[in-house]
């Protein structure tokens, strides 16, 4: 499987670090608008080729698939271009920053028959896999989920704390992880969605605090708090409240409601969620099947985000 990694930022590095552990994979080229940044990252992983042209990369016959770790506003158009060029594509979350664009990515995937997978990594983290297996075994049913996504990001910086040229978004990026996970874990459809947000940052132009409530057709509820104003413990913390227990997931660590640790090291072949995600992408292509976290399987998350975005526009009209 010959892959081009597009984007030389924090997540480009995370994928390269994961891909080196996967058999039958060769990263042919690292692509970035900055050749210098591409070369710096490629050299770290022993990759010979770099490029500053995504268009030329898509013309190459020795590239089977691309992994997109580029700015959010580019995801949909770049994913569509890849599939139309005959390449399979894994695109980091979110697949799009509008409901309409997400639907178009799905349409092109169906039209071309190419694998299109979205980086909803929480589906692959061993901590969440452990809970999912409990649910599938009939040993646990979710009644409610409480999730906190907290960062300190009042400037345009990436996951490594480095400056970047675009603005991240709580709704169209960070809430997507939790909204998709909620529907995936409950196996239910969100039928009610509410959102409130704080004032917009004068320079970034986005709200740095949001509160989201969801309810499924099975009656489960999600309470989701998101903030870029939190100067404290950073990350996303998940609380599963169910009929037979409570579980708390902090990335790849899992605890019961009494804060007793649960061993999840046996759940999969790796503890690295990005690696497990990339393994699924490669396997789906080689086996000619739809991957977990395909654009089709995550699409309803983007419907919900589209409804929430429309609600915020109405709220802006009231102010």
Order of alpha helices (4+ residues) and beta strands (2+ residues): beta-alpha-beta-alpha-beta-alpha-beta-alpha-beta-alpha-beta-alpha-beta-alpha-beta-beta-beta-beta-beta-beta-beta-alpha-alpha
